[in-house]
């Protein structure tokens, strides 16, 4: 690293912090702090979804996988590509709930006790994932700088920056800075490719150096067969419904349509830049062969390419991009932590009479203190990947009660809790039987996960059928919100295409289902179809790149 790189990083830190504080200058209410007043434009929502969903370890892990196994390893990150169109269908659930946190949605559906149960899970989820992300970025920067920058100091520096603007600006500052930081992440994703191709002599030379199977779009040799990809898709779909920050991802736009666009197409941008990460891995694989170099760890490929291929200033830009990938996510998580404590613990159980200004103050302080727990966790992490796998697994099992409870009106609190518990127990039991050891985080394999999810949903149904139903009034009130378009205003014409395909699952095989179908489900149906066209376009783009000679 040279002085210009240090300057770039310092300018980034102060620039993004100053912008976050400036954008939050008019922050006066708790609703603006926690939800941005539900006034974000579509481009802010796209940037928020892309920035929050993209972490520094992702390009590093994907480049390392491609370095070792070829282009087909892209499915490690593309595991959710096939479910991305479904985000269009589930986005309205969260906006129509008219809530600030997902825990409130759970409370409305199943009662206070399961609401508290989910709140505890959500806080643990955020602390774990923030800690893993902070340490992940810190390790990358420490390696890329040749040890000049301590990973612990990177954790402290990143945390101070996003904590300052998130403390004052809440979700408004988080979302607007995520849009800016999203641009940095895109730069990161493609920055190494031009200089890398020049280094190895272009695609033709890369094809001569690397094995032919490195240029396949799909290969069972990567360990990602059709069944594994299917289970990863189930993991992603059910899990995303329980990830605590989904309320801010889906429900904070200025309209229901904006919420759909933000999460769906923000994630499509992420799928696009994944192609850049994968190409970087192939380039590094060719470079080390031509230069006769060996890497101790495939995941060092990204840091190796940064040091080899980028000149002064650009190394600093790359590090700023890595910082952006994590700070954008952590700022959103900090605000959500404050919202969870304030709306789901403080207001209902500690001080129901609290004023709005008091809720705003408590939310800021709670988010700050709980984020510090994430920092403590970050400084103790040794295996970043294991920490992420743990958070994704617990989210998928928690998703049984949310996904099942919205898709099926008959689900009750006893069935929901039983389904979650049996999924956890069976998952750990099957892994213990296979490995002979009982540990917190197992290497993810599709069979134990698949059986655990199946058992969880079966028990959700069986126990719900055999136990007392939820109060009719509460269920009707919950689903009345789900069937009411969130943009509907009093004394205005009724919105026609307000019905949701997934909510009407019990009528899929009846004649009434298909009456005026394209009118009733217009937004759902055509948006879902367009999403699949984008899936096809991304797969086609990747295939065309692999045909370059």
N, C-alpha and C positions, 0 to 999 in steps of 0.2 A: 504494500500500500504506500502511496505517496501523499504529499500534503493536499493535492487537489481532491483526492478521494475523501480525506477527512473533512474537507470543506464542504463537499457535496452532501455528506451525511449530516453535518451540523446544520447546513442550510435547510435540509429536508425536515429535521427535527423541529427547528424553530418555525419554519414556514407552515407546516401542517398544524402545529400547536396553535400558532397565532391565528390561522384561518378558522380553526375550530372554535376558539374563543370569540372571534369577531362574529361568526355566523350565529352565535348563541347569545348575542347582546340583549335580545328582547325576551329572554326566557323568564316567564313570570308565573306559570301555572303547572301543576303536576301533570295534567293531561298533555301539555306540550312537551314536558320533560320525558314522560314515559312513552308517548305515542306520536309525538310530533304534531298533535292536533289532528291526526289523520288527514294531512294536507299535502303529502309528498307527491310530486309529479312523477310521471312514468320513468323518466331517465334517472331520477334519484332512487326510485325503487329498484331499477335494474342494477344500478351501481351498488346499492346496499346488499342485494341478494348475491351479486358476484363477489363483492369484497368480503362479506361475512362468511361466505361458503368456501373461500379459497385461502388456504393456509400455507405457510412457508415450507412445511415438510412435504407438501404435495408435489411440487416440481422436482424436489430433491429425490423423493422416493420413486417417482415415475421415471426420471432420467436414469436412476440406478437400475430399475427393472428392465428398461429398454437396452441399456448397456450390456446387461447380462443375458437377456432372453429375446431381444428383438422387438419389432414394432407391435406384434400381437399382444404384448404386455400392456398395451394401452387400456385394455379392458379392466385392469386394476382400478383405474380412475374412471373409466367409462361404464362402470358397473351400474350407475344410475341413469345412463343415457336413455335406456329403454323405458324408464318410468317418468322421465321429465315431462312428457305431455300430460301425465296425470296430475302434476302440480296445478295445471289449469283448472282441473275439476275440483280439487280439494281446497283451493285458495279461499273461496267464499265462506267455507265453514267458519273460519277464524274471524273474518270481518263481520259476518252476520251474528256472531256470538255477542258482539258489542262489549267485549271485555278487554282489559289491559294485559292480562297474562293468561297463559294456557292453564295455569292452576285454577283460575276462576272458571274457565270453561269446564274443567273436570268437576269442580264443586257444583256448578249448575246441573251437570248431568248425573252425578252420583252422590252428592251430599258433601258435608263439611269434612268428614274424616278422610275420605279419599282425596279431597282437595288438599288437606295438610300432608298426606302421604306423598302426593305428587310434588308439592312444594319442596319437601325435604330432598326428594330425588333431583329436582331441578337445580337446587342450590349446589348439591354435590356434583352434578353434571357440569355446571359452569366452572366450579373451582378446579375440577380435574382437567377439563378441556383447555381452560385458560393456562393452567400451569404447563401442560404438555406443549401448547403452541408457543408460549414464551421461550421455553427451553429449546424447542425445535429450531426456531429462528436463531437463537443465541449460538447453538452449536454450529449451524451453517456459517454464520458470519465469523465465528472464531476460527474455523478451519480455512475459510476463504481468505482471511486476513493473515494467514500464516502464524496464528497465535498472538498477533499483535493486540488483538482486542479480546479481553476476557469474556467468556460466555455469561458469567454472573453480572458483569457490568452492563452487558447488552440487555439482560432481563430488566435490570433496574432502570436503564435509560428509556427503554420502550414503555415500561409501565408508567413512569413519571409523565411522559408525553401524553399518552392517551388518557391517563387519569385526569390530567388538568383540564383538557377540553371537554371530556365526557362529564366531569363533575359539574361544570358550569352550564354546558349546553345540552346534556341529555341526548335523546335520540335524534334531535335536530342536528347537533354537531356530529354525532356518530354517522348518520346517514349521508350528510353532505361531504364529510371528509372521506367516507368510503367511496364516493363517486370519483374524487380526485385520486385516491389511492388505487382504485381499480385501474386507472390509466397506467400507473406505475407497474402493476402486476402484469398487464398486457405487454409492457416493455420488457419485463423480466422474461416473459414466456418466449419471446422471439429474438432477444438481443444477441444470443450466442450463435444463432443459425448462420447468418451471412459470413461471419469471420471463420466459423467452423468449416463451412463448405469450401472456402478459399484455402484453408489449411490442408485439407485432404484432397483437393483437386476436383471437387464437385461430386454429383450423384454417381456418375459413371465409375469414378475411382472408388467410391464407397462400396458400390456393388461388387467390385473385384476383390476388395479386401475382406468383406464380411460374408458369412454363410448365406445361402439363398433363402433359408427359412427366416432370416432376420427381416425379410421384406414381405412377410405374410400379414394380412389383416386379422386373421384368426388362426390360432394353432393350439391344439390340445397339449402340446409339449410345454406350454406355459403353466399348465395346471388349471387353466380356466376353461373347462368344458362347458357345455350347454347347461348342465344341472347346477354347476357352481355359479354361473352367471345368473341363472334364474333365482337361486337362493339369495345372492347378493342384491338382486332387484327387489325381492320381498323384504329383505333387511332394510333397504333404502326407503321403500314406500311406507312400510308400517312404522319404521323408526322415525322418519321425518315428522310424522304427525305428533310425536311425543317430545321432539326436541324443543326445549323451552323457549327459544328465541323465534319460533315460527309465527307467533302472534305478531311480532314486529315485522317479520318478513312478508306476511300475507295481508295484514290488516291495517297498515298505516298509510296507504295511498289515499289520494283524494277521492277515489271511487273504487267500486268493486272491480271494474275492468282493469284499472291501474294496478291493483294488487295481483291480479292474475298475470299481467304482462311482466311485472317486476320479477317475481319469483321464477316464472317459467323461462323467460328469455335471459335473465341474469345467469341462470344455470346453463343455458345454451352457450353463452359466452365462455363460461368455464369449460364446457366440453370442447369448444373450439381451441382454446389456448392449450389444452391437454395435448393436442397434436404437436404443438411447438416443444413441449417438454419431452415428448417421446422422440422427436427428431434429434433433439440435443443428445439424448442417450446413444442413439445410433452413431452420431458424429464422433462422440468421444470414444466409442468402441473402435471405430476405424482409426482415430488418431493414435491411440495407445498401441495398436498393432503396428502401424507404420513407424512409430518412434521406438518400438521395442520397450515400452513402459508397462509396468504392472501396478494396478491399484489394489491396495490392501482390502478395500471395501467398495463394492459396486456403487454404494450411495455417496462415495466421494467423487463420482463422475461430475456432478454439477459444480462442485467447488473447484475441481481440477480444471474444468473448462473455463470457469470464471478467471482463474489465475493465468491460464495459458493464452486465452483468446482475446481478452479485453485489455485495453490500454489504460493509462492514467485517466482518472475522471470517470470512465465507464465502469470501473470496478466499484467506485463509490456509488454510482447510479444503480448498479446491480444490488448492492447492499441496501440502498434506500428502498428498492423495490421489495426486497425480502422483508424489511421492516414494515413496509406498507401492507404486505399480505397478512401479517399477524395483528398489527395495530388496528386495522379496519375491523377485524373480527372481535378483538378484545374490547374495543370501545362499545360495540353493540352489546356484548355480553355483560359489561359492567352496568349499563343502564338497565338491562333486563334483571340483573341481580337486585338492584335497588327496587325495581317494580315488584318483584316477587316478595321481598321482605315487607315492603310497605303495604301492598294491596292484599296480601294473603296471610300475613302474620300480624303486623302492627295495627292496621285499621280494624280488622274484624275481631281480634282477640285481646289487644292491648289498650287501644284507645279509639273506640268507634266514633267518638265525637270530635276527632282531630280535624282541624281546619285544613283547607287546601294548601296553605303556605307551610303548615307543619308537615303535611305529607310530602311536599316537595323537599323540605329540609331533611326529613328522615330518609327519603329515597336517595338523596345525594350521599349522605353519610353511610348508609347501609351498603350501597354499591361500592363505595371507596373501601370500607373495611373488609367486605367479602372478597374484593379483588386482591387485597393484600394476602388473604389465605391462598389464593391462586399463585401468588409470587412465592410464598413459602413452599408450596407444593412443587413449583417449577425448579427451585434451587435444590430440591431433593431427588428429582427425577434422574434415573440412569438410562432407562429405555423409553424413548419418546413414542415409538410405534406401539408398544404394548399399552401405554396409557390411552392412546387414541382408540385402539381396538376395544378396550374396556368400555369407554364411553359410548361407542357405537352399538355395542352389544346390549348394554342396559337400556339404551333408548329404544331399540327394536322391541324388547320384551315389554317395556312400559307402554309401547304403542298399541299393544293388544287391547288395552281397555279404552283407549281413545278412538282408534280406528274402528274397533268392533262396536263401541258405544254409539258412534254416529251413523254407521252403516246399518245398525240393527236396533230398532226401538225397544226390543225385548230385553236387551242387556241390563243387568242390575249390578249394584255395588258388590254383591257377594260373588257373582260370576266374574266380574272384572278383576277383583283382587285374587280370586282363585286362579284365573288364567295367567296372571302375571307371576304369581308365586310358583305354579307348576312349571312354567317355562324356565325360570331361573334354576329350579331344583333339577329338572330333567337335563338341562344343558350341562350343568356341572357334573351330574351323575354320569352321563354318557362320556364326557371328556375324561373323568376319573377312571372309568372302566377301560378306556382306550389307552391312557397314558400311565396309569398306576400311581399318579401323584395328584394331590389336591392343591391347586394354586389359584390365585385370584384371576389371572389373565392367561387363558390358553391360546395357542395358535388357532386362528379361526379356520374351521373346516365346515363344509356345507351340510354334511349329514346330521351331526348333533344339533346344529342350529335349526335345520329343517324340521326335525322331530320335535324339538322344543317348541317351535312356533305352532306346529300342528296341534300338539297337546294343549297349548295355551288357548287356542281358539275353540277347540272342542270343549274344554272345561268351562270356558266363558259361556258357551251355549247351554251345556248340561246343567251347570249350577244355577244359571239364571232361570232355567225352566223349572227347577226343583225347589227354588226358594221364593220368598215373598217379593213381589214385583215392586218396582220403584213407585212412589206416589204418582198417581195418574196426572194430577195437576202439574207437578214438577216436570214430568216428561213432556206433556203437552206444551208447557211454556217454553221448554228448551227447543223443541222441534218447530214451534211456531216461529221462533227467531230464524231457524235454518231455512224455513220456507218463505221468509220475508226478505225481499231484495234490500240490501243495506243502503241503496241510493234512493229508496222510495221516500218521497216527501208527502206531507199532508196536503190535501186539496190539489193534488196533481194526478194526472191519469195513471192508472196502474201499469207497472212495467210488465210487459207480456212475457218475455223470455226469462222468467225468474226461476224456473224449476231446475233442479240439479239432478243430473243423471245418476250419480252414486247414491243420493238419498232415496231414490225410488227403486232400489234394488229389488224390493219385494213385489214390484209390479212388472218386472222385466218380461215376464212370459204371459202377460194378459193383453187382451185386445185394446183396452183403454190406454195402455202404455204408448201405443203408436198413433193415437189420434192427435192430429196437428203437431206431430213430433218436431218438425223443423222450426215451427214457430215457438213452441213451449221451451225447447232446449237449444234454441239457435246459438246463443253464446257458448254454451257448453260444447255442443256438437262440432261446430265449425272451428272453434278455437282448439279443440282436441285434435281434429283432423290436421289443422295447420301445424300443430306441434309435431305430429308424425312426419310431415313433409320436411321439417327441419332436421329430424333424426335421420331421415334418408339422405338429406343433403350433406350432413356431416360425415356419414359413412362413405358416401360417394367421394367427397373431397379427400378423405384419408386414402381411399383406394386409388384415386388419380395421382396423388403424390407418390404412392408406391410404384406407379408405372413409369415414373421419370427415369430415363436411362442416362 
